[in-house]
Amino acid sequence: MTSKGYRLTASTGIHKGDREYQQDQVALLSHPRIKGCILAVLADGMGGRSGGRKASDQVMLTARQLFERYDPETDDAVATLKQVLEEAHTVIKLTAISAEEEPHSTIVAFLINPGGDCYWAHAGDSRIYHYHGKKLTRRTLDHSYVQLLVDRGEITEEQANFHPKANILMGCLGTEKEPPMDVHFIPRLRAGDVLLACSDGVWHYFNDAELGSVLSTLSPREATEFLIQKARSRAKGSGDNLSLVIVKLEPLGIAPPP
């Protein structure tokens, strides 16, 4: 897929890790009518075998339906992303009646318009990273208990990774209270930029320097395979579900990797 000054290459990856079943879901959607318009969406479901999977399935279904109706010429990208979160949240709450356990899900999604402007939204602890100008920037802050401790200066980012309450979320989809909806914006993506969205089953095992190195030197497919393999190795038999999507803006004139 090409746009002004760059070619989009992308990859998604998913693995159940050392869990009995897969509750993560990930999708990279090309707009059915608008060339160069894409939506990446990732959901980390929680709530037992049926509950977590039902929740992440609903996120995917809602995102697909709303993106098909989205028109970058007339619709507001932020409003569309918020609508995805709101509608998925409502439907997940309704599915709780029939689920064996209470269904919840994180969500992280980014939408790239044909002009190169990019918007993203998230709830929970799935993340977006942006590699730009030889620097990796984490573009989301987790809605988690340990992130609150980091914000207060009580623990460091490194300590948060190994905190006994690292898995406690302060907000996600499907809970009684309305989910947090942090929305962000990049006016213009540039050739050489890379976007990574991933669940905690991936980011837990890497620091920013490692992620930046992988994203800058490998193709999206190679990076996806490497990150899953390395996370599985570092988990040492106790890994969570893993999911990720990588979109890279390759400069025109450079042949894509085989």
Secondary structure, DSSP 8 states (H G I E B T S, - for coil): -EETTEEEEEEEEEE-TTSSS--EEEEEEE-SSSTT-EEEEEEEEESHHHHHHHHHHHHHHHHHHHHHH--TTTS-HHHHHHHHHHHHHHHHHHHTTTSSS--EE-EEEEEE-TTS-EEEEEESS-EEEEEETTEEEE-----BHHHHHHHTTSS-HHHHHT-TTTT-BS--BTSSS----EEEEES---TT-EEEEE-HHHHTT--HHHHHHHHHHS-HHHHHHHHHHHHHHHHTT----EEEEEEEEEETTS----
